[in-house]
Amino acid sequence: MTRQLHLNAFLMNTGHHEASWRLPESDPYAHVELDHYVRLARIAERGTFDSLFLADGPQLWGSVGQRPAGALEPLTLLTALATATEHIGLIATASTSYNSPYNLARKFASLDIISGGRAGWNIVTTAGAEAARNFGLDAEPAHAQRYARAAEFLDVALKLWDSWEDDAIVADKASGVWGDDTKIHPPRHTGTYFSVEGPLNVPRTPQGYPLLVQAGSSENGKAFAARYAEAVFTAQQTIEDAQAFYADLKSRTAAAGRDPDHIKVLPGIVPVIGSTEAEALAHEQVLEDHIVYTHGVGNLERLLQLEPGRLELDAQLPADLPPESAIEGAKSRYTLVVELARRDRLTVRQLIGRLGGGRGHLTFAGTPEQVADKIESWFTRGAADGFNIMPAVLPSGLDTFVDHVVPILRTRGLLRGEYGPRRTLRERYGLPRPANQHVKPVEPAEPTEPVAPVLV
Amino acid sequence: MTRQLHLNAFLMNTGHHEASWRLPESDPYAHVELDHYVRLARIAERGTFDSLFLADGPQLWGSVGQRPAGALEPLTLLTALATATEHIGLIATASTSYNSPYNLARKFASLDIISGGRAGWNIVTTAGAEAARNFGLDAEPAHAQRYARAAEFLDVALKLWDSWEDDAIVADKASGVWGDDTKIHPPRHTGTYFSVEGPLNVPRTPQGYPLLVQAGSSENGKAFAARYAEAVFTAQQTIEDAQAFYADLKSRTAAAGRDPDHIKVLPGIVPVIGSTEAEALAHEQVLEDHIVYTHGVGNLERLLQLEPGRLELDAQLPADLPPESAIEGAKSRYTLVVELARRDRLTVRQLIGRLGGGRGHLTFAGTPEQVADKIESWFTRGAADGFNIMPAVLPSGLDTFVDHVVPILRTRGLLRGEYGPRRTLRERYGLPRPANQHVKPVEPAEPTEPVAPVLV
């Protein structure tokens, strides 16, 4: 079979365009309605996507005046979606800075069991002082410290998920013996950030543990991904940048002693689709016309850590912005926005228009054929193993993608036509089920007769 | 309408009898299978129960050799059950000692929205060093300190749930204004245990906040219940004890400035039902025959904080047990067990037999008529507002209760025959929706003409 595209549906409110909620078709309460997300999940499943994904941060972002604010907690929402779907993977964002390993490992184990092995965890360290102040801190921890904590968090979580061997349950009714205590392995972890005795109170799950996903592209983020991540979401504006990122991450993963094919790279794309290119561009223009620019300026000033009032709508960004190394928040997003503005010599107004669509992800307006071409070209030219599909407007943008782009990808042999038998999320992404760290691999028995080589 | 019984289905693994998993009918993996709980929830809904409930502790209890161990995380499981049911309330246990208010308040708000106002929180402080050691502590915090933290946790959670006024969302597409920032109220809480800036990132929910449930009967527990709880689960062995507890809690609630009718008292009952009394007793005997007594001795020694080997199976408890005040763990459970053993002069073996059935809750074997009589008598004689139904074997015990006891309670006018329109959990329990603490009550307008008195 041809190498297959991995598609992930990034679900967000009424769409990734910040003004999408103002369109006549949009429900401004959709982001806190289960039915909205059930509908989206089922569309994605009709499109035989590998997975769907919810971003998150444990704080209320800025002013509620601007756009639909708040969100259902992702693990809670995904659990409800698990029962409304059958095949699609379910990836929830959760923070290593503002959770405890025991509780979070248990929630993901529970979701993995309830969904039949479809849980994924987008691991974030959570930038910003707003979140920190909801958890007893005055300011956000330094970037490097957040990543150090994340690494220790993962080590503990992996120990917890492996604390039951797969065959720890005996269930011998006659003798009254339910489990085998010798196959239970408490982590007994004592480290810099955590002390966790364990074991977890959930048996090992269908996937062993959730698919591990990561999305930060800073130096710390890439080092973390190379060590732990099995799928990476990334924002890339050009195929050259995407190729460089792809090659870099694969080689870092190999250097970390892992199979580079066991980390899947998925750039984000905001497809704005029309039956002609002109129709697609007109659709994009309607969205841009609904942007409230005064909001955009404030948001941009916050991102760039500038004093309020520093930016002018019809001027370019100031020349004296600090380097990424001085930023303790979302480093890779900072650099991406600054580089985008400088490369295309955008005014603040133009930059806000671009960001309003995809917050730094690649926005692409065109016909279904053009969108499919773009996807195929990145996929076959070493820039992507798949895509994070981020419709500007939801549900209509996802519907259009599934009805018009997916059939083309199927015809080209890049995407399955149906799911087939139920599989785990990790199997969908072509990854092996991880072995339990407490179980020694079984030595292969001596062959009793010569084995013919298998030709692949 | 006659005063109505409140029924809660306490769902636990293959049943509340510790040996239930060994019966031929029982699935020893049931406790980690969604389908098992979906089936139970639907049986309870067929019986028009007000709610169902999951107990919990963030640790693996003792040896996995003894009985099905571990559990799906309750909020995760209840979210899945929310989509499989329509009317029944969903009460999850969560610990104030091992969660942060922001995350937990958000999860309950999300469940309340997803379930259409059916979320309830059984607030526990979590006894035991095992749990403490999963969260960075060497030993469990002292009992009084756990309750002090719980009270501050509740104050913060209530502020978070009230941080959006009910009408904070404007959704004005034309002007591009989504929310009203003046109706968002960050808690800005700084206290002994928590600093939480807020606001919550979830709008106010159908119930305002989840039904608040509590189950500790120690002095600290009762004081806490009088201040916060809207429903209380309790273990009582005799109607006299239950009446005393009921009267005490109602009067404490009144003394705390609350309406005593706004706290519902639900003792636990383990009904073992047979078509004749002899059949019920025989069923009870089968369960007792499956108990592994060597496990029971170890468990009892742990509960009573005795050295291993101190108890003898065919002797009574030692006379020199410490007073409740010396116990830092589950105080009220300790006293209940010791009093039960002394009152009925039980040997350790007999005590284990009694506890195996309901862990200190009232076990009652009889015909459906006798079970209904028991319930009616406690309900009408000031001992209960309803019951926490704890079948010894699941699902069969719940099935039997719903098929044979529920019809009798309905005939007697004590229990609704059908749910009628969808209601919130708090409405099912006859409780008002709480006002938002930031909204002043509207002064009633001067009547423009005389209002006739309403006769009820």
Chai-1 contact restraints between the chains, C-beta under 6 A:
chainA,res_idxA,chainB,res_idxB,connection_type,confidence,min_distance_angstrom,max_distance_angstrom,comment,restraint_id
A,R22,B,K173,contact,1.0,0.0,6.0,A-B,restraint_1
A,R22,B,G176,contact,1.0,0.0,6.0,A-B,restraint_2
A,P28,B,A171,contact,1.0,0.0,6.0,A-B,restraint_3
A,V32,B,I113,contact,1.0,0.0,6.0,A-B,restraint_4
A,L34,B,I114,contact,1.0,0.0,6.0,A-B,restraint_5
A,P58,B,Y102,contact,1.0,0.0,6.0,A-B,restraint_6
A,L60,B,P199,contact,1.0,0.0,6.0,A-B,restraint_7
A,L60,B,N201,contact,1.0,0.0,6.0,A-B,restraint_8
A,S63,B,D181,contact,1.0,0.0,6.0,A-B,restraint_9
A,V64,B,G179,contact,1.0,0.0,6.0,A-B,restraint_10
A,V64,B,D181,contact,1.0,0.0,6.0,A-B,restraint_11
A,V64,B,I184,contact,1.0,0.0,6.0,A-B,restraint_12
A,G65,B,V177,contact,1.0,0.0,6.0,A-B,restraint_13
A,G65,B,G179,contact,1.0,0.0,6.0,A-B,restraint_14
A,G65,B,D181,contact,1.0,0.0,6.0,A-B,restraint_15
A,R67,B,W178,contact,1.0,0.0,6.0,A-B,restraint_16
A,P68,B,W178,contact,1.0,0.0,6.0,A-B,restraint_17
A,A69,B,G179,contact,1.0,0.0,6.0,A-B,restraint_18
A,G70,B,N201,contact,1.0,0.0,6.0,A-B,restraint_19
A,G70,B,V202,contact,1.0,0.0,6.0,A-B,restraint_20
A,G70,B,P203,contact,1.0,0.0,6.0,A-B,restraint_21
A,L72,B,S110,contact,1.0,0.0,6.0,A-B,restraint_22
A,E73,B,R106,contact,1.0,0.0,6.0,A-B,restraint_23
A,E73,B,K107,contact,1.0,0.0,6.0,A-B,restraint_24
A,E73,B,S110,contact,1.0,0.0,6.0,A-B,restraint_25
A,T76,B,T79,contact,1.0,0.0,6.0,A-B,restraint_26
A,T76,B,K107,contact,1.0,0.0,6.0,A-B,restraint_27
A,T76,B,S110,contact,1.0,0.0,6.0,A-B,restraint_28
A,T76,B,L111,contact,1.0,0.0,6.0,A-B,restraint_29
A,T79,B,T76,contact,1.0,0.0,6.0,A-B,restraint_30
A,T79,B,T79,contact,1.0,0.0,6.0,A-B,restraint_31
A,T79,B,A80,contact,1.0,0.0,6.0,A-B,restraint_32
A,A80,B,T79,contact,1.0,0.0,6.0,A-B,restraint_33
A,A80,B,T83,contact,1.0,0.0,6.0,A-B,restraint_34
A,A80,B,I114,contact,1.0,0.0,6.0,A-B,restraint_35
A,T83,B,A80,contact,1.0,0.0,6.0,A-B,restraint_36
A,T83,B,T83,contact,1.0,0.0,6.0,A-B,restraint_37
A,S100,B,F135,contact,1.0,0.0,6.0,A-B,restraint_38
A,Y102,B,P58,contact,1.0,0.0,6.0,A-B,restraint_39
A,Y102,B,N134,contact,1.0,0.0,6.0,A-B,restraint_40
A,R106,B,E73,contact,1.0,0.0,6.0,A-B,restraint_41
A,K107,B,E73,contact,1.0,0.0,6.0,A-B,restraint_42
A,K107,B,T76,contact,1.0,0.0,6.0,A-B,restraint_43
A,S110,B,L72,contact,1.0,0.0,6.0,A-B,restraint_44
A,S110,B,E73,contact,1.0,0.0,6.0,A-B,restraint_45
A,S110,B,T76,contact,1.0,0.0,6.0,A-B,restraint_46
A,L111,B,T76,contact,1.0,0.0,6.0,A-B,restraint_47
A,I113,B,V32,contact,1.0,0.0,6.0,A-B,restraint_48
A,I114,B,L34,contact,1.0,0.0,6.0,A-B,restraint_49
A,I114,B,A80,contact,1.0,0.0,6.0,A-B,restraint_50
A,R133,B,E197,contact,1.0,0.0,6.0,A-B,restraint_51
A,N134,B,Y102,contact,1.0,0.0,6.0,A-B,restraint_52
A,N134,B,V196,contact,1.0,0.0,6.0,A-B,restraint_53
A,N134,B,E197,contact,1.0,0.0,6.0,A-B,restraint_54
A,F135,B,S100,contact,1.0,0.0,6.0,A-B,restraint_55
A,G136,B,S195,contact,1.0,0.0,6.0,A-B,restraint_56
A,A171,B,P28,contact,1.0,0.0,6.0,A-B,restraint_57
A,K173,B,R22,contact,1.0,0.0,6.0,A-B,restraint_58
A,G176,B,R22,contact,1.0,0.0,6.0,A-B,restraint_59
A,G176,B,V292,contact,1.0,0.0,6.0,A-B,restraint_60
A,V177,B,G65,contact,1.0,0.0,6.0,A-B,restraint_61
A,W178,B,R67,contact,1.0,0.0,6.0,A-B,restraint_62
A,W178,B,P68,contact,1.0,0.0,6.0,A-B,restraint_63
A,G179,B,V64,contact,1.0,0.0,6.0,A-B,restraint_64
A,G179,B,G65,contact,1.0,0.0,6.0,A-B,restraint_65
A,G179,B,A69,contact,1.0,0.0,6.0,A-B,restraint_66
A,D181,B,S63,contact,1.0,0.0,6.0,A-B,restraint_67
A,D181,B,V64,contact,1.0,0.0,6.0,A-B,restraint_68
A,D181,B,G65,contact,1.0,0.0,6.0,A-B,restraint_69
A,I184,B,V64,contact,1.0,0.0,6.0,A-B,restraint_70
A,S195,B,G136,contact,1.0,0.0,6.0,A-B,restraint_71
A,V196,B,N134,contact,1.0,0.0,6.0,A-B,restraint_72
A,E197,B,R133,contact,1.0,0.0,6.0,A-B,restraint_73
A,E197,B,N134,contact,1.0,0.0,6.0,A-B,restraint_74
A,P199,B,L60,contact,1.0,0.0,6.0,A-B,restraint_75
A,N201,B,L60,contact,1.0,0.0,6.0,A-B,restraint_76
A,N201,B,G70,contact,1.0,0.0,6.0,A-B,restraint_77
A,V202,B,G70,contact,1.0,0.0,6.0,A-B,restraint_78
A,P203,B,G70,contact,1.0,0.0,6.0,A-B,restraint_79
A,V292,B,G176,contact,1.0,0.0,6.0,A-B,restraint_80
